[in-house]
Amino acid sequence: MNIDSEASNDISFDDFQLQILKDYEIAVTSRECSLLGRREVLTGKAKFGIFGDGKELPQLAMARSFRDGDFRSGYYRDQTFMMALGLLTPKEFFHGLYATTDITKETMSAGRQMGGHFTTYSINEDGSWRDLTKQKNSSADISCTAGQMPRLLGLAQASKIYRNVKVKNSTKFSDNGNEVAWGTIGNASTSEGVFFETINAAGVLQVPMVISIWDDNYGISVHAKHQTTKEDISKILIGFQRDKDHKGYEILKVKGWDYTALIHAYENASDIARDEHVPVIIHVTELTQPQGHSTSGSHERYKSEERLEWEKENDCNKRYREWILENKISTEEELKSLEKNIKRQVRSARKEAWEEFLRPHKEQKRTLVNLLDNAANSSMNKLFITKLKNDLIAIEEPIKKDMASKARKALRYLLGESSKEKDLLAAWTKNFLEESQTKFSSHLYNEQRNNALNVPEVRPTYDEEPEQVDGRIILRDNFDSLFERYSQALIFGEDSGTIGDVNQGLEGLQKKYGELRVADVGIREASIIGQGIGMALRGLRPIAEIQYLDYIFYALFTLTDDLATLLYRTVGKQRAPLIVRTRGHRLEGIWHSGSQMGGLIHLLRGMYILVPRNMTKAAGFYNTLMKGNEPALLIESLNGYRLKEPKPNNLGDICTPIGIVEVVRAGTDITLLSYGSTLRTVLQAAEELREVGIDAEVVDAQSLLPFDLRHDVLKSIKKTSRLLVIDEDVPGGCSAYLIHEIIEKQGAYKYLDSAPQTLTAKAHRPAYATDGDYFSKPNAEDIFEKVYAIMHESNPTDFPKLR
């Protein structure tokens, strides 16, 4: 193991002079952007700044070994790396700082993320994939510390899949698995559990991953002695070092100011990872952070004078400059001239970016001022509207909020008036709000025609006397069909491989399709999801299995921060159509009967959440999702694997529509809405209600995100005039969401003769065993009595009080 690299002086003047000067130019440019960026925040032009100063040199070295087809999964210090690859210009840097909403100018996220969060485009305007092997790729950053690690694992694993599995039409995604996934992380963030989870998983999987740890000895104000045992992450990780008897990592340690040592380290790491598919850790030490952690504070508050002086003397740009002069690669005069020119260029880029940011706002301001002036002159409230106009005129650097607020307030003063001027102002305001809102709210879901919502329903068909089989058999045979049809499909999870998952829905499939396509993994939910995200970003169609819904909370931050937001935060430029398979509802115990849908439907906006009542419906959902390009969470009914279902003769073809409810029992007196395993209990109660003269219509929600796009529940309520939502979630959870969707969005309140009601589980987790389930979640008697009470209230004569 090369745990230390000595400073090197063997660089060739003839071979490297141009590279060295070009690298110095990029380093100085990046530093100047950081310095001016901080000033822009302090002057109020930008909200917040977090920059890459002090990390320039190792990022230049990393860029030298980064090839077409490779992927980066990093964090908000990597601006120099992006500049070195030609993927970020100074003007784009400042547009990111200003949060410009024009994607052609703020090319990373059109202002949806703060500056320093980088991405490249994987998707064409028509929704097709770009050729990722002919470009350098950066997966879209998130701010959460160590949140980039799970995704990094999957990006690297994709290369292993492409090298060892015959995937059809894969030339846009891989060149025989020769791509490396490059990760970056700060030393303090290695304290996060997901870092160690991912490091362990990559060592087991042996994937081509190079992780750089930028070590400046601090995590915001907290010194490494409070972050890391021995104050040295590579010393902790030494047990992962490979040897002749054990697979593991190659671990390199190099000083962040030593240019040639950095170049050699990254070239070495690239060769090892790319050729051998061995993960590599590069611990880059003795880095600095010249402006502190971010613009929210000053590092002078927590660093000693001695430390500040050391950082000044060992700044990587300063040491690099000294090295250039010592080796006579350039002269003092030449470097000063270069630096002066760079400062001028960066200042010019800053000015141009700010002018471009302001220009459309100023044009909109001029238009609105004219409209307000005209409206004021035609109104009885001229004085008040004129004040709004003058207030807007006084704003020299307006933003969208200023225009929207003034226009909307002006319309209040025009209430009851009728004039052409008012109509023009109202029309402008409407258009402005719609156009502006789109800039902030588009692309939460796929807006292309290849959306899974456009996949037509294909109903199951049956033989004249269909075979009655366990639900798991339907899933197993449908998965068999999927893996046969889609060579890019694979599934992995705890116990998914050898035994074919805990409920044997994958029985025998590993033997048929191999250990890479049907794979066992360790107990590590966050990195399971990360595997799926990374592989989906590279054109594969992974299904990540979380053994029970209750365990999904160990992966929830990766789902909500990364997967669910990916399409939105890249404005549709990247996608990861990962299917997350799990099982829940109606079993025994606190941690094996999960129905916590209320939390999930709010935390996972940007994903589909599907809750099939049986395995035939579940199989149809999998088929539908494979024809689309969206991430989804599919929750199979945990107590349905051994229940008998008629076996369709068109498994692999059936498609359950997403966002469509199904009326499973027609009725006229009350609409009962539920989903998943609870639906069987509702159907049982509906039959018992029929015995006392109550004809209940039972509706299966089927999918919660999205819910009932055709408003079929509203149609049911128009017929029954009553609504009860039955849900295994806690009070105010998913049932409240469904009531909101039906009463407020669909407008069902106009057709109700009784107050809409909910019947939920108790506020606590379900207690163990059958009695625990009965007294914790809605049972048939609860449903019967709740419905009867609703009918009693409306018609006490026909339905006298029960008890």
N, C-alpha and C positions, 0 to 999 in steps of 0.2 A: 504494500500500500504506500502510495506517495502522499504521506500526511503533511509534508511541507515542501514548498518549492523555493529554492533560493533565488535571489535576484539574478537576472541574466543580462548579459551584455553581448550576446553573440549575433545580434541582428545584422543583416547585410545591408549596407547603405544602398548598393545598386538595386537590390531586389525590393527593398521596403521603403525607400525614401518617399515615393508618392503616396503609398498607403499610410505611412506615419503622418505625413502632413495633412492628408485628407481626414484621417481620424482626429487629429488635433483640431482641425477646422470644425468637425462635427461636435467634439467635446466642448469647445468654446461657444459654439452656437447654442447648444443645449443649455449650458450654464447661463448664458446671457438671457435666454428665454426664462429660466427659473428666476433670475434676479429681477427682470422686468415684470414677470408674472406676479411676484409678491407685491411689487409696487402697485400694480393694477388693482389688486385686492384691497390694499390699504387706502387707495384713493376712492374706492367704492364702485369701480367699474365692474368688478367681479365679486361674487359672493364669498368664494373660498378658493384656496390654492394649496395643492400638495404636489411637490416637485421631485425631480430626480437628481438634484444637485448632490455631488459627492459620490455618485455611483456611475459616473460617465465611463470611466476606463474599462471596467469589467464588461459593461454592456457593449462597448465597441468590440471587445474580444469575442463575446458571444455572437454578435452579428456576423463576424468573419466566418464562423463555422455553421451558420444557419443557412440551409439550402431551400430551393424550391420544393414545395411539398411538405416541408416541416411545419409544425404548429407551435405556437407560443401559448402558454397559460400562465399569465403573470399577474402583476399588481401595479399600483399607481406610481411606481418609481421608474418605470421603464421607458421614459420618453427618449433617452439617448439611443437606445436600441432601435426604436421605431424610426428615428431620424436616420440612423446608420443604414437601415434597410430601404430608405427612400419612401417610407410609408407615412411620414409625418413631416410637414413643413412648418417653419416658424409661424406662418400666417394661420395655418390650421391649428397649431398649438394655441394661439390667442383666441381663435373662434371657439375652441373648446372651453377656454377660460370664461368667455363671455356667454357661453351657452346659447350660441346662435342656433335658431331652429331651422335653418336651411341646410339640408343634408349635403348639398353640393359644396358647402363651405365648412361646416362642422361635420366632417365626414365620419366621425366615430359613432355619434349617437344623436346628432341634431339637437343637442342641448338636453337630452334626457338624462345624461349622467354628467357628473362634474368632470372637469378636465383631468387628464392623466389616466383615463380609462379607454383602452385601445381595442380596436377590432379591425378585421379586414372583411371583405365581402365574399361570401360563399355562394350567394344566390343571385341569379340574373333577374332582370325586371319581370320576366314572364314566369318566374318561379322555378325554373330549371337550375340545375347545379352548374356552377363554373367548373373549369378544370383546375382542381386544387393542387395538382402536381406541377402546374406551370406557374405557380405564384407562391409567395411566402405568406403564411397564414398566421393570424393571431385570433384566438378564440376571445370572445367578448369578456372584458374584465368585469368583476364585481368588487365592491369596496371591502366586503367582509374579510377580516384577516384570516388567512389560510383557506378561504373559500375557494381559491383557485386550485387547490390540491386534488380534490376528488376528480374534477374534470380532466386534469393533467393525466391521471392514471388511465382514463378511457382513451384519451388521444393517443397515448403510447400503445395501449393494447390493440388499437385498430391496426397498427403496423404488424403486430404479431398475427392477427387474424388474416390480414391480406397476404402475408408471407406463407401461411400454412393451410389456408382454406381456399378452395377454388370458388371465388365469388364472381359471378357473371357481371359484365359491363362495369368493371371496377377501375378502368384505366384513368378515369377522372379523379380517382381518390387515392391511388397508391401505385408506386412503382415497385412491386414485389416486396412491399413492407420495408423499404429502405428509408423511411421518414423517421425523424426523431421528434419527440415532443419535449419542448424546452420549458421548464418551469422556473419562476423566480419567486422568492419570498424573503421577507425581512427576518433577521435573526430572532426578534422577539416573537414573531408569529409562529415560530417553531414550537412555542409552548402550547399551542392549540392541540387538542386531542386528534383532530382530523389530520393534522400533519403526520403524526406517528401512525395513524391508521393507514394512511396512504403510503407512507414509506414502507410499512410492513407488507402491504398488499403488492406493491411493485416488486419488492424483493422476491416474493413468492412467485409472482407471475412471470418475472424476468422479461420485462418490456423495455423498449428503447426510449428511456426517459433520462433527461439531464436536468437536475434540479440545482439551481444556483441560490445560495443563501447569502444575501447581502448583510454583512455583519458590521454595524457601526457602534456596537456596544450598548445601544439603548433601544427601548421601546417607548416612544414618546418621551416621558421624563424618567422612566424606570430603567435603572441600570441592569446589565446582564446578570449581575449577582443575584438579583431578585427574580430573574426570568429562567435561568438555565443552570442546571447542576454543573459545577466546575467552571461555569461561565464560558462554556465552549461546546457548541452543539456537535462538532465533529468528534469530540472525545466521547460524547454520549453515544454517538452512532457507530462507534468503532466496531461494535459487535456485528454490524451488518456487512462489514468488509468481507468480500469473497476470498476464498483460498482454494488450494488445489483439491480439497475434499468437499467444499460446500459452495453452493451458489449464493450470490448476494450482490452487493454493490461494489463498485470501484469508488473510493472516496479520495478526493483531491482537496488539498488546502493550499490557498495561494493568497498573497497579499494584494489588496485592491489597487495599489499604486504602481505595481510592477508590470509594465506593459508586456514585455516579452514573456515573462512567466505566465501571464494571463493568456496570451496567444497560444502558447504551448499547451497549457492546461485545457483550454477549450477545444483545440484541435484533437488532443488525446481523448477527451471525453466524447467528442463527436464520433471518432473512429470506433471506440469501444461500443457505444450505444448503437450506432448505425449498422456495424458489421456483425457484432456478436449478440445484439439484443440483450445487453446487460445494462441495468440502470446505473447512473453515475450521480454522485453528489459532489458539487464543487462548493466548498466553504470559502467564501471570499472575505478575508479579514482586513482589519486596519482601514476600514472605510470611514468616511466622515459624513456629516449632515450640516453643511455650512449655514443653512438658514433655519435649522431646527426642523421639527417634525412637520409643521404646516404653518399656515398663516394665522392659525388660532392662538399662537403663543410664541414666546421667545425662549430659545434653549439656554440663554444666559441665566435664566432663573434656576436651572437645576444642574448645570455643568460648572465645574470648578474652573478657575482661571488657568490652572495648569492644563486641564483637558482642552479648553478652548484654544490655548496656544498650540498644543500638540496637533489639534485638528487643522489649525491654520498652516502649520509647517508640513503636514502630511496629506494635505488635500491632493487627491489623485491628479487633478488637472495641473496643479503646481509642480508635483513631482514629475509628471509627464513632460512638462515644458522644460524643466531642468535637465531631464534625460536627453531631450532633443538637442539642447544646446551643448551638453557635455559630449555627445557623440557627433557634434558638428553636422547634424542633419539639416540645420537651418541656422540663421543668425538672429541675434537680438532684434536687429532692425527689421528683418523680414517678418518675424513673429509679431512685432508691434504693429507693423503695417497690416498684417492679416487680422489681428485682433481688432484693430480700429475699423477695418472694413466690415467685419462681422457685426460689431456693435451697431454700425450704421444700418446694415441690412435688417437686423432684428428689430431695431426701432422703427424702421420703415414698415416691416411686416406687422408690427403691433398697430401702427397708425392706420394702415390699410384695413386691417381686420376690424378695428373699431369703427371706421367709417362705413365699412360694408355692413356691419351689425346695425348701425344707426340708420342707414339710408332708407330702408323700407319703412321703418318706424316714423321717420320724419315725413316721408311722403304720405303715409296714412294720417299723420297728425295734420298736415296741411288740408287734406280732404275733409277731415272731421271738423276742423276749425271753421271751414267754409260752411259746412252743413249746420253747425251750431249757430253760426252767425245768421244764416238765413232763417233757421227755426226760431231764433230769439226775436227777430224782427217781425215775425208773423204771429207771435204768441202774446197772450196777456201776462205771461210770466217772463217777459223779456229780461228783467233785471237779474233773475236767478240763473237763467240760462247763459246770459252774458258773463256772469261771474265764473261759471264752469268753463266757458270758452277761454276767458282770460287766465284762469288757473292752468289750463292746458298749454296755452301759449308760453307761459312762464317756465314750463318744463323744457329745458334745452336739450336733454338727452332722454326722450320718452321711450317707454317700453310698452308692450301690448296691454299690460294691466292698466296703464294710465288712460289709454284710449277707451278700453272697455268700460272702465269705471265711469268716466265722464259721460260717455254716450248713454249708458243705461240710466244714470241719474237725471240726465236732461229729459229723457222720455217721461220721467215721473211728472215733470212740470208741464207736460203736454197732455196729461190725462183729460179726457173729455173734449179736447180740441180736434178739429178736423182741418187739415191743410196739406197741400202738396209738399211743403217743407217738412212737415212731421213725417209723412209717408217716406220721403227720401231718407231721412235720418233713421227711421225704424228699419228700412230695408238695408241700409249700410250696416247698422248695428247687428242685424241678424246675420248677414253674410260674414261680417268680421268675426263674430263669435264662432260661427261654424267653421270657418277656415282656421282660426286660431286653435280651436279645440282639437281639430284633427292633428295639428302639429304636436300636440301633447298626449293624444289618446289613441292614435291609430296603431294597428299591428299588435294589439294584445293577442289576437288570434290570427291565424292564417287568412289572408284576404284574397288568395289566389283561387283559381278554379279547381286546383287539386286538393282543396279542403275536404276533409273526411265528411263534412256535412253534406257535400254534394254526391256522396256515394249512394246510389239508389238501394232501397231495401230489396233483399232477396230472402223470401220466406223459406223456412225449412219445408222440405217435401218428404213424404213417408211412403213406405211400402204399404200394401193393403193391410197387412198385419205386422206393424213395426215391432222390432225387437225392443223389449224393455231392458234398459241397461243402467248401471250406475252412472250418475252425472259425470264422474271422473273419466269414464270411457269416452264420452262425447268430447270432452276437452282434449284428452290424449290423442284421439284420432284426428281431431281438427288441427292440433299442433303438428301432427305428422304431415298433414296435407300442406300446412303453411311452410314448414321447413323444406318440403319437396319443391314447392313452387318458388320460394324466395331464397335464393342462395345466400343473400345478405342477411337473412334472419338468424338470430341466435338468442339463447336464453341462458340465464345464469342466476344463481342464488344459493342460499343455504339449503343443502339437501336436494338441489334440483337435478343433480346428475346421476350418481350411482343408483339411488333408490327411486328416482323419478319424481321428486318432490314429496313432501310429507303426506300428501293425499293421493299420490301416484297419478297425478294428472299428466305426468311426463314419462310414465312407465315405459322402459325399453328404448326411449328415444336417444339416450346417450350412446348406447351400443350401435344404433343405426347411423347416427350423424356425427359421432365423434366427441371427444372431450372438450374441444374448443367451441363447438356450437351448442352443446348442452352441458353446462359446466357447473361443478360445485365450486363454491367460494367460502371464505371464512366468515365468521360472525362479525360483520363490519358494515352496517347498513349505509352509512354516509358514503363510503367509497364504492359500494355496489351501485348506488345511484350515479356516482361520478363516472364509473366505468361506462354506464349506459349513455350519459351525456356526451362524453368524449367520443365514443364510437359512433353515436348518431350524428355528431358534427362532421364525421368523416365518411358519411354515406352508407354506413351499415344500418340495419334495422334491429336494434337490440330490444330484448324484453328483460327487464331487471326485476327479479323476484324478491319481494320482502315477505318473509315467511308468514307473519301475521300483521294485520293492520295496526295493532297496538305497538308494533316495533317501528312503524314508519316515522315515529317522532325522533328516532335516533338519526334519521336522514332528512328530517323536515327542513332544516336550514339549507341544505343543498337543493332540495326541491323548490322551495319558495324563493330563495335568493338567486338561484342560477337558472334552473330549468324553466320555471314558470315565467320568468322575466326575459328570457333570451330573445325571443322574437321582438318583443316590445323595445328593449333597450338597444337593439341593433336596427330598429326601424325596418324590420323585415329582411335584413341583410344576412342573417345567419339563422339556421333552424336546427333543432335536435329532436326528431320525431321518436322520442323514447317512450316505450310502453312500460309502465310500472305495474306489475302484477302482484296482487296480494289477496288476502282473504280475511273476512271479518263477519261480525253480527252473530247473535243468537247461539252462543255456546256458554260454557261455564267459566266464571272466574274473572278477576279484575283485569288480567293482561292477555286473555285469549278470547274476548268477545267484543272487540272494539267496534264502536259505532260513532266515533267522534267526528261526524261529518261536518258539523257546524264550523269547527275550526278549520278543517281542510278546505271547504268551499270558499272560505275567505282568504286563506293563506296561499291558495294555489290558483288564483285567477291567472289565466294564461294557459292553463291545462284543461283538458276535458276530465271530468270525474264521472265515471260510469258505474252503476250499481245494479247489475242484472239479477233477476229473481231466480234464475236457474242456469244450468251450464250450457244449454242450447243458446240462450240469449247471450251468454258470455262468449261462446265460440263465435257468434255472429259479430259481436263487437270487435274481437281480435281481427277478424277478416276485414271489417270496415276500416279499422285503424291502419292496417297494412296497405290499404289503397290510398290513404291520405298521407299527410306529412305533419301531424300534430302530436305533441306529447300528451299522454293521458295516464290517468290512474284508474285501473280497473279492479274493482273489489268483488271477488267471487264470494258466494254465500258459504260460509264455513261449514254449515250443517247440511249442505246439499250434495256433497260428493258421493254419498252412498244412497241417496234417494233415487228412485227409478224414474227415468225419463224415456219416452220413445225416441229411438235413434233415427235421426234424419238420414236420408240416403244421398244428401247433397252437402255433406260436411266439406268445408273448404270453400264452398260457394255462398253459403248463407251469409247475409249481411244484416245486422241489426242497425237500424238507423239511429244516429246520434241526435239528441235534442228532441226526440219524439216520444210522447207518452203513449201508453196502450191501455185501452179499456178492456180489462180481462173479465169483467162481469157487468152486464148491463143492469141498470136499475132506474127507479124514478123518484125515490124519496130523499136520498142523501148521497153525496159524493164522498167516497172514502179514498184518500190518496196516500200511498205508501210506496215502499221500494225494498229491494233486497229480500232477505229472509223473512222479514216481518210481513211481507205481502201474503205469505201462506197462512199466517195467523189471521190476517184480515179477511181472507177468503173463507176461512173456517167460521169466523164470527158472522160474516155476511149470510152464510147459510143458516146459522142459528137465528139470526134476526128475521129471516123470512118466515120462520115458524110463528112469530108474533106479529106478522103482518107488515114488516118493514122491508122495503125493497131497496137494497143498497147497491149503488153503482161503484165498482172498485176500479181504480185507475192506478196503473204501475208507472211511476215517474221514469224509471229506467236509466235516465241520465240526469245528473244534478247540475253540471256545468257542461253544456248549456241545458236549460230546462224548458221544455214545452214550447218550442219555437212556433208551433202552429196554433197555440192557445186552445188546445183541445180540452183542457180542464175547464176553461171558461164555457165551452160548449156544453160540457156535462152539467155545470152549475146552472146554466140557463134552463136546463131540464129539471134539475132536482131542487134548486133554491137553497141547498144546505151544503156545508163543507166541514169535513173533519180530516185533519192531517195526522196520521199515525206514524210515529218515528221512534227509533231506538236511541236517538241522541238525547242529550240532556235538555231540560226545559229551556226554551229560548235559543236552541241550537239550530239544526237544519230545518226544523219545523217552522221557526220564525222566518227563515230565508224563503221557504216555500210559500208561506202566507203572504210575504211581501211580493213575491213574484206574481201570485194569483190575484190578490186583492188590489194592490197598487198598480203593478205594471199591466195586468190584463184587465183591470177595471171590474172585477167580479162583484165588488160591493153593491153594485146597482141591481144585482139579480138575486141577492140573498134575502131570505125571509127570517133567518136566524143568524146570530153572530157566528162568524167562522171560529172554529175551535181547534185545539191541538191536543193530542194524547201522546205523551213522551215517556221516556224512561225516567227513573228517579235521578236526582241531581248527583248521586254518587255513582261510582263504578259498580258494575254488577257483582254481587256476592257469588260465592262459589256454589256449584252443584245445581241441581234442577230447581230446588226451592229458591235458591239465590236468583236464578234467572226469572222465575215466576214473580217474585216480589220486587225485582229490580227493573224489569222491562215490561212493556205492554203485553198483556196476555189476552186470550180470546174473551175472557169474562170482562176484563177492563174495557175492551172495545165494545162489546155488547152493551154494557151498562152506560158507557159514554154516549153511544148513539141513541139508546133508548131515552136517556135524559134529555137529549136535544129534541127528540120527537115528543116527549112528554110536555116540554115547555111550550111547544107550538100547538099541541093537541092533547090536553090532559084528559079529555073524555075518552078518546080511543086508546090512549096510552097512559093509564093511571100510574101513579108513583110506584116505582119498583121496590124501593127500601129506604 
